[in-house]
Amino acid sequence: MAKVCGVKTVLIIEDEAEVRTFAARVLELEGYQVLQAEDGDTGLRLARENHFSLVLLDLRLPGLDGWGILQEMKNEAKLSAVPVIVFTASAGVSQRDRALGMGADDYLVKPLSAASLRQAVARVWSGRG
C-alpha cells in the first residue's frame, strides 16, 4: 500500500479495540489513511507487506509484543526508517528511555487524547521533514 496522492498511511498496532478505533478516527479526520492490527504478529506482517509513513505501536500485545516488533522493525532495512510512536499504559521513565533507545520516535502514555496524538504525529513529521 503505497502513499496515494501524497496521503500518508499509518499502521496502528493495538489490541484494545476502543483505543485502536479512537486513534484511527483521530488520524482519519486529519487526512491519514489508516490500517489496524489487533496483535503483534499481524502488525509486523502488515508492516512488512505494505508501505507505511508511520506506525503507532502498543507495547503490551498478544503474540509478539511491541518490544519485539520495534526490535524487528529497526533491524530490517525496509522498515528501519519508518517512524514509530509507542503508546502504552506504562508511564515509567525506564520504559520510555528503553523505547526511545531502541529507535522509537516518540512515547505517549494512555489514555490518549486527540490533541496529544495529533501533536506527537506532527512532531514526528516535523522532525523528519
ChimeraX attribute file (.defattr): number of C-alpha atoms within 10 A of each C-alpha:
attribute: neighborCount
match mode: 1-to-1
recipient: residues
	/A:1	10
	/A:2	12
	/A:3	14
	/A:4	9
	/A:5	6
	/A:6	8
	/A:7	12
	/A:8	16
	/A:9	23
	/A:10	23
	/A:11	24
	/A:12	25
	/A:13	30
	/A:14	27
	/A:15	19
	/A:16	13
	/A:17	12
	/A:18	10
	/A:19	15
	/A:20	19
	/A:21	14
	/A:22	14
	/A:23	21
	/A:24	21
	/A:25	15
	/A:26	16
	/A:27	19
	/A:28	14
	/A:29	9
	/A:30	10
	/A:31	12
	/A:32	18
	/A:33	18
	/A:34	18
	/A:35	19
	/A:36	21
	/A:37	20
	/A:38	17
	/A:39	20
	/A:40	25
	/A:41	19
	/A:42	15
	/A:43	25
	/A:44	21
	/A:45	12
	/A:46	18
	/A:47	24
	/A:48	14
	/A:49	10
	/A:50	13
	/A:51	18
	/A:52	22
	/A:53	18
	/A:54	22
	/A:55	25
	/A:56	26
	/A:57	28
	/A:58	29
	/A:59	24
	/A:60	19
	/A:61	20
	/A:62	13
	/A:63	11
	/A:64	16
	/A:65	18
	/A:66	27
	/A:67	19
	/A:68	14
	/A:69	22
	/A:70	24
	/A:71	15
	/A:72	14
	/A:73	21
	/A:74	18
	/A:75	12
	/A:76	11
	/A:77	10
	/A:78	12
	/A:79	17
	/A:80	15
	/A:81	14
	/A:82	19
	/A:83	23
	/A:84	27
	/A:85	25
	/A:86	23
	/A:87	24
	/A:88	20
	/A:89	13
	/A:90	14
	/A:91	13
	/A:92	9
	/A:93	9
	/A:94	10
	/A:95	14
	/A:96	20
	/A:97	12
	/A:98	12
	/A:99	22
	/A:100	16
	/A:101	10
	/A:102	13
	/A:103	18
	/A:104	22
	/A:105	20
	/A:106	18
	/A:107	21
	/A:108	21
	/A:109	16
	/A:110	14
	/A:111	11
	/A:112	15
	/A:113	14
	/A:114	13
	/A:115	10
	/A:116	14
	/A:117	18
	/A:118	14
	/A:119	12
	/A:120	16
	/A:121	21
	/A:122	12
	/A:123	14
	/A:124	16
	/A:125	13
	/A:126	9
	/A:127	9
	/A:128	8
	/A:129	6
